[in-house]
């Protein structure tokens, strides 16, 4: 984060500030997010290079890997579409929140 701040990569610094699921394994720094926007920012080639440079600045030489896990609502939508593709009639009703 300090590297990003010093180099004035403010948008990337803000995006990285929301990341909580990371892993450093072998020669890979793995970030997992459920945010499509964060994934898009991190996987832009110029941003991937900046993050790898920031890690190298800390003495960590590795490749950045960004994984996206789907949100519950996205998984539900996929399930509904799959059921519809099987010819089932699906009606979704929103209930009251408890």
N, C-alpha and C positions, 0 to 999 in steps of 0.2 A: 504494500500500500504506500509506503514511504517513497519507493522508487517512482510509482505512478504520480504521486503528488509532486515530487521534485521535477519530474519531466513534463509536468503540466498535462497529463492525460486524465483530465478531470472526469469526463463521461465514463471512461473505463474504470477509474477509481470508484465512482459511485456504483457502477454495476457490480464491481467486485465486493463492495461493502455488504451486499445482500447475500453473498454466497456463504453457506454454512456447511455444506456437504462436500468435503474434499478428501483425497487420499493420495499419498505419495508412495508409489510402488514401482520397484525396479527403475526403469528410466522414464516413467510417466507420472505426470501430475494430473490427477483425474478430478474434475469438477462435475458434480451431478446437481442438476437444477430442474425444477418443474416449470420454470418460467421461459416461455418461447422467446421473449424479447431478450432476456439475458443470454440465452443460448445463441441467438443471432449475433449479438454484440461480440461475444467471446470467440465465436468461430469465424469471424471476419479475418481473413489472412493477416492483415496489418495488425490487428489486435492480438491475435495468437502470437505473433512475433514479439510484440511489446511485452506480453505476459511472460513468455519464455526468457526474454532479456531481463525482466525483473527478477525472475527466479535465479538466473545466472549471476546477477548482481549479488544475490545472497549465497552464491556458491553452489547452487543446485542446478545441475545440467540435466534437463529432461525435456520431453515433449509434452505439450498440453493436449489433454483429451477431455472433451466436453460431452457428457451424457445427459440426455433429457428423459426424465421420467414423466409420464402423463399424470395430470391432475385427475382426481376422482370424477369430476364432471366430464372430462375428455374420455375416460375409460367407459363411463356410462353411455356416452353418445356412441362410442364404437360398438358397444354391446347391442344397443338399440338398432343401429344400422345393420349389424350382422343378422339379428333376428328378422328384420325387414327383408333382407336379401334372401332369407330362407322361405319367404312367402308368408310370414306371419304378420297379422295386422296388430300393430302396436299403438296403443293410445297412452300417452304420458300425461298424467294429471299431477299438478303440484299441490301438495298437501300443506297444511299449516306447519310452521316451524314451531318446535317445542322448546 
